[in-house]
Amino acid sequence: MPEAGAAADPRTLLAEERTFLAWIRTGIALMGFGFVVARFGLFLRELASLRAIGQLQSSALTVPLGTALLVAGVLVNIFASVHHVRTVRAIASGAPIAAKPSTMALVVAVVLAVAGLTMAVYLTRELIAK
């Protein structure tokens, strides 16, 4: 039988719902950013082919990086959904919820840091080359 504490308190479920929606927004932002990165490379190629601008070097890295960010966004949404369902079930059953750092949050933070550093190195190399 569930305890009358956390399961009966609607604030607990509402807090979990807000957390879930924050993860969904993060996943959507990753997908949108991935789409922009992938399309920006194609946009640069189109500009270069039209000769609307001078000699422009576009990178073959934009489409794979954009696709990777898009897939990361999809994975974040899937993992957030699974975590949300598990947490709501634990709250409903009155089971204790482990207070530990979110593995998903740490993985997303590290992946985004690596992607950001990769883009910073790429942009720095492009600026130095010109």
C-alpha positions in Angstrom: 0.0 0.0 0.0 1.4 3.4 -0.9 2.5 5.8 1.8 0.4 8.8 2.4 3.4 11.1 2.2 5.1 11.8 -1.2 2.5 9.9 -3.3 -0.4 11.9 -1.9 1.4 15.3 -2.3 0.7 16.7 -5.8 3.8 19.0 -5.5 6.0 15.9 -5.9 4.3 14.8 -9.1 4.2 18.4 -10.4 8.0 18.8 -9.7 8.7 15.6 -11.6 6.5 16.9 -14.5 8.5 20.1 -14.6 11.7 18.2 -14.7 10.5 16.0 -17.5 9.4 19.0 -19.5 12.8 20.6 -19.0 14.4 17.5 -20.4 12.0 17.6 -23.4 12.9 21.2 -24.0 16.6 20.3 -23.9 16.1 17.5 -26.4 14.1 19.8 -28.7 16.9 22.4 -28.5 19.5 19.8 -29.4 17.5 18.7 -32.4 17.0 22.3 -33.5 20.6 23.2 -33.1 21.7 20.0 -34.9 19.4 20.9 -37.8 20.8 24.4 -38.0 24.4 23.2 -37.9 23.7 20.7 -40.7 21.8 23.1 -42.8 24.4 25.9 -42.4 27.0 23.8 -44.1 24.6 23.2 -47.0 23.8 26.9 -47.1 27.5 27.8 -47.3 27.9 25.3 -50.2 25.0 26.9 -52.1 26.5 30.4 -51.6 29.8 29.2 -52.9 28.2 27.5 -55.9 26.4 30.7 -56.8 29.6 32.7 -56.3 27.6 35.2 -54.3 30.6 35.5 -52.1 34.3 35.1 -52.5 36.2 31.8 -52.1 34.5 30.1 -49.3 35.6 26.9 -47.7 32.8 24.8 -46.2 33.6 21.9 -44.0 32.4 18.4 -44.5 32.1 18.3 -40.7 28.8 20.3 -40.5 26.4 17.6 -41.7 27.8 14.8 -39.5 28.0 17.1 -36.5 24.5 18.4 -37.0 23.1 14.9 -37.5 24.9 13.8 -34.3 23.3 16.6 -32.3 19.9 15.8 -33.8 20.3 12.1 -32.8 21.5 13.3 -29.3 18.3 15.3 -28.9 16.2 12.3 -29.9 18.0 10.1 -27.4 17.6 12.7 -24.6 13.9 12.7 -25.2 13.7 8.9 -25.2 15.8 8.6 -22.0 13.8 11.4 -20.3 10.5 9.7 -21.1 11.8 6.4 -19.6 13.1 8.1 -16.5 9.9 10.0 -16.1 7.7 6.9 -16.2 10.0 5.1 -13.7 10.0 8.0 -11.3 6.2 8.5 -11.5 5.7 4.8 -10.8 8.1 5.0 -7.9 6.3 8.0 -6.5 2.9 6.3 -6.9 4.0 3.2 -5.2 5.6 5.1 -2.3 9.0 3.7 -3.1 12.0 5.8 -2.0 13.6 7.8 -4.8 17.3 7.7 -4.9 18.9 11.1 -4.5 21.9 10.8 -6.8 23.3 12.9 -9.6 21.5 12.4 -12.9 23.6 10.2 -15.2 21.7 11.6 -18.2 22.5 15.2 -17.2 26.2 14.4 -16.8 26.4 12.6 -20.2 24.6 15.5 -22.0 26.8 18.0 -20.3 30.0 16.1 -21.3 28.8 15.5 -24.9 27.9 19.2 -25.3 31.2 20.3 -23.9 33.1 18.1 -26.3 30.9 19.4 -29.2 31.5 23.0 -28.1 35.2 22.5 -27.9 35.3 20.8 -31.3 33.4 23.7 -32.9 35.7 26.2 -31.1 38.8 24.5 -32.4 37.3 24.3 -35.9 36.4 28.0 -35.9 39.8 29.0 -34.5 41.6 27.0 -37.2 39.4 28.7 -39.8 40.3 32.1 -38.5 44.0 31.4 -38.4 44.0 30.0 -41.9 42.6 33.2 -43.3 
